[in-house]
Amino acid sequence: MSKKIFFILVGISLISLFINIYKQNLNCLTTDEAAFGYNAYSILKTGRDEYGSLLPLRFKSFGDYKMPLYTYLSIPFIALGGLNEATTRSLNTVIAILFPFIIYLLSYQLFKNKRISLLASFLLALSPGLQTVGRQAHESYLTTFFLATTILFFLKFREKNSFKSFLSFTLSLFIFSLGYQFSRLWIIFFAIGCIYFVVKKMISKKFILPLIIVFVILFVPDIIVRPTRVGNLLFFKNIGLGLQTAELRSEGGERVLYNKATVGIKNLILNHISYLSPQFLVIRGDENYRFGYEGISSVTLIEYLFIFIGLYYLFKEKQKFRYILLILLLFAPLAGSLAWAGFSITRTLPLIVITSIISAYGFFGLIKEIKNSKTLIFVIFSCLFVYGIFSFYSWDFYFNHYPKRALTIRAFQCGNKEMAEFIKKNYSSTDTFYITQKNGQPYIFLLFYLKYPPEKYQQIAKLSTPDRFGFGQVESFDKFIFSISSNIQTKKTILIGYPDDFSAEENSSLKKIKIGTETIFLIKEIK
């Protein structure tokens, strides 16, 4: 890599960093972020997670058994800066700096073209689909970074067949496998890829046994833990699928044509295709308001059009890795389409990486065809103008409008920090706090913001049986009971609930925790 390319990438990385840290506090900390932060804090202090498990390979958390990579890699930041929102999100800030470099290296490995590689890095540095996830302490962003790294080393391993390239690939694959649940599907993808390249004699037979051992080891934790959350999200576990099938049969449909398998597969295919549609990529994005909102485009309209132009030139020019890129594009949405819980950018974040790389190839494929210099300048500036307009409106909406929307405030579970501050001030003078569970998992916010001693909580940690979504609940700990009734009259007690937990008369007189225009909690003190 030349000095010129390096300094251009440094400039792109600074753009990525700025987007990651600008107005960082506009989004409230969510339950998952608090869980990552507190468990990293617990490991730092005691070597055990919140439930007392010694250096676990899966974190039980809310019963969803989170993958461990984000938690462990967050420990140095929390060790340096203490447990707070900034240190909990700092890991992804570092990844935001590194992302443009790894995308450049991956794109260059694919195309051996510096301009295409730089454009792909630039597009991803400004990508709302990628960066809005990275601004949170979410493992999908970190895992997508390591997926790009693993694909890079996989291609190098295929090319060189050296022991060094084998170690680089398998080490990256191991780190990636610890990142996020969608990594399980991608491990299967790499396993199939290795089999194919061995058959095609692109990977030496001497690596067959080591590769088998590596892939078996990667799935051992899943066999041991068997997380319920992942299984509960699979599309065939959806109650709606059974109801839809029953309705079709009641209308005269034959069992052989209308059953969970046939209807489910049809829905799966249509759902999968929808992830490649402009409705998902350009207009709406994630159905969860933490990660998507109409007005924030995961990719701009011009990038979306260049996906198809890129595919055209990949095959027209018989680019070496055209089939691999097409397979990556079609495979990337699978983790989202297999789940029934609505469109998800976090499960399909690798799709943004693949589309940006293909879009960059399409842009240079198009301008290479233009021979007239005036036409070339017009096309380049037109594309830049349209890209700039769409990108500006997405980021302007995200920074200046999105945080003020009631749906966003609710989705980000705002108000818990303020609740914890109130509790901290009144802890010594209160015997019992009754707190609603309607705003997520309130216990983890108290552990996080109160910096509750992990060694103390580990002795009393208890989670209820998982519900149909795969989540359990903490019913109580210390002075906190996570249920509420307006009939409670015990002295030295504080009730913290939603407005509908109290009468209309109480609503007007009780203390309020408000975020923006939204009243999140009402506080009733019984002295």
Protein Blocks (a to p, Z undefined) as FASTA:
>chain_A
ZZklmmmmmmmmmmmmmmmmgokllpccdfklmmmmmmmmmmmmnopafkopahifbdfk
nonopafklmmmmmmmmmmnopafklmmmmmmmmmmmmmmmmmmmmmmmnopaklmmmmm
mmmmmmmklmmmmmpccfklmmmmmmmmmmmmmmmmmmnopaklmmmmmmmmmmmmmmbm
mlmmmmmmmmmmmmmmmmnopacfklmmmmmmmmmmmmmmmmmnopaklmmmpmklpmkl
mmmmmmmmmnopafklmcfklmmmmmmmmmmmmmmpmklmmmnmpablklgcehiafbaf
klmmmmmmmmmmmmmnopaklmmmmmmmmmmmmmmmmpmnbpafklmmmmmmmmmmmmmm
mmmmmmmmpmblklmmmmmmmmmmmmmmmmmmmmmmmmmmmmmpmklmmmnoghjlmmmm
mmmmmmmmpfbdcddfknojfklmmmmmnopafklmmmmgccddddfkopacdfbgcjbc
cbddfkbccehiacdddfklpcfklmmmmccddehjbcfbdcdddZZ
